[in-house]
Amino acid sequence: MNVVPLTTPATDPIASEGVVAAGVYVDGRRVANIAIDEASSWRSKPGHVVWIGLYEPDLALLTSVQKQFDLHDLAIEDANNAHQRPKIEQYGEGLFIVARTAQLIDGRIAFGETHLFVGEGYLVSVRHGASTSYAAVRERCESCPRALARGEDYILYAILDFIVDNYSPVLETIHEEVEEIEDYVLANTITRAHIERLYMLRRDLLRLRNAVGPLVEVCRRLEHDNLPMVRSNMQTLFRDVTDHVRNIQERIDSMREVLAFAFEASLLLGQAQETAVSKKLASWLAIIAVPTAVAGIYGMNFKYIPELQLEYGYFIVMGLMLVACVGLYWRFRRVGWL
């Protein structure tokens, strides 16, 4: 990129509600912090790149940004609504990209959105909802002016890579909890609270997969479609982001399978425990049924009952009942029912 070097030092950031940072870069170095209404004049200078970061801006601020960079009405409408599926759209010589962000808050995955406007000499990021500040991206890029000097498409790569990398801490935390639940399920009786937690984790992972999946197509287009604002030497970097996204997808699928296995294992263990209890109850009922039946017969008010007048009839009947009960108990113990 042919640039015109400046010696003007960067001034203090200009405070404005919704504006996180707004700077101008030449040769990868920040030369000025600007107001939004100055962006167009700076962007039009050869070799200058305007990088603006916004957080939950109102429509008035978005409209001001739109005027500075001649952004499409539909893209501004999408950025204002903040309920978009991850996608990439081209409006003239500019790109509009939507990516979903994720953070773990109180044990649940909270989702946010980042909207990126990219064109010749500018990049505007608009964050909504749960997401990590991109100040770390800006600091990392500014610490390596040679890389940042590549231009706005490098900034786009850095932000997308940062978004994808931030999925990993969420997955690692969930993975630790999944392993704990899996170990608990195999060693203890699962409770209703554990079942509810398993269900919520599977649902959150499915939502995360739906948020991550479309990024593969976004990066694929950045890598292969020869878009006018993406230089050919940047396509390798976007391929690396694609690989990271696919790796995240595989980890999500793996954890969902583990959760499904834990849930199925808990059901099987529960059924096995119920079967064992049923066998024990059936065994004891069978043992108790023998003396109950004999005692019931001999307790009837009939004059002629076998051995009723026998001198040792009581002891014989009691002995037979005891032998029958002991025999049934031994049999059930042998087959594992008791």
Protein Blocks (a to p, Z undefined) as FASTA:
>chain_A
ZZdddfbdcddddddehiabdcddeehiafbdcdfklmmmmmmpghiacddddehiafkl
mmmmmmmnopafklmmmmmnopacdddddehjaccddddddddeehiacdddddddddeh
iacdddehjdddfklmmmmmmmmmmlmmnojklmmmmmmmmmmmmmmmmmmmmmmmmmmm
mmmmmmmccdfklmmmmmmmmmmmmmmmmmmmmmmmmmmmmmmnopaklcfklmmmmmmm
mmmmmmmmmmmmmmmmmmmmmmmmmmmmmmmmmmmmmmmmmmmmmmmmmmmmmmmmmmpc
cfbdghklpmklmmmmmmmmmmmmmmmmmmmmmnopZZ
